[in-house]
Amino acid sequence: MEGMLLALQPRVQVERGVALSPRLAVLLKKSQAGMMKRLDKRLKKVQGNPRVSQGEREVAAEKKI
């Protein structure tokens, strides 16, 4: 009976909020950091070189209404 109760309890300390192994947590952080860098770079590129002017965007928005 005691073994069955122990099997139901999580092996990882949930209080700390760590559900992944330390290696997987580091890999996930690196992956997310790389993704954020790429998104930031893409956002700067899009904001720096707008293909459509602000006035044309407003006209397009009014046509949709």
N, C-alpha and C positions, 0 to 999 in steps of 0.2 A: 504494500500500500504506500509506503514511504517513497519507494522508487517511482511509482506512478505520479505522485505529487511533485517530485523533483523534475520529472520529465516535462511537466506542464509549465514549469517556471522558465523564463528566458535565461539563456546562458550569458548573454551580454548585459552589462549594466545599463539599463534603460534610463536611469536617473541622469546619467551623464549625457544622454542623447546620442550615443555612439552605437549605431547599428551595423556599421561596416568595419572591416578590419582596418588597421591603420594604413596599410599599403593601398587599399582600395580608396580610402578617404583622400589620400594624397593624390592619387591618379585622378580622382573626380575633380578635386580642386584645380589641378593643372589643366584638365580638359575645359572646365568652365572658364578659367582665366584666359585660355587661348581663344575660346569662343567669343568672350567679351571683347578681346582685343580686335578680332576680326570684325565684329559688329560695329565697334567704335570707329574703326578705319573706314568701313563702308558708309557709315553715317556721315562722317566728315567729308568723304568723297561726294556723296549725294548732295549735302548741304553746300559744298563749295562750288559745284558745277550744276546748277539747276538747268534742266533742258527747257522747262516752261517757265516763263516769267510770272511774277505774282499777279499781274493784271489778267493774264490769260487763265490762270487758275480760278480767279474770282468769276470770270465770265463763264467758264466751264461749270462752276458750282451753281451759278444762277440758272443755267440751262437745264440742270438736273432737277431743279425744283419745279 
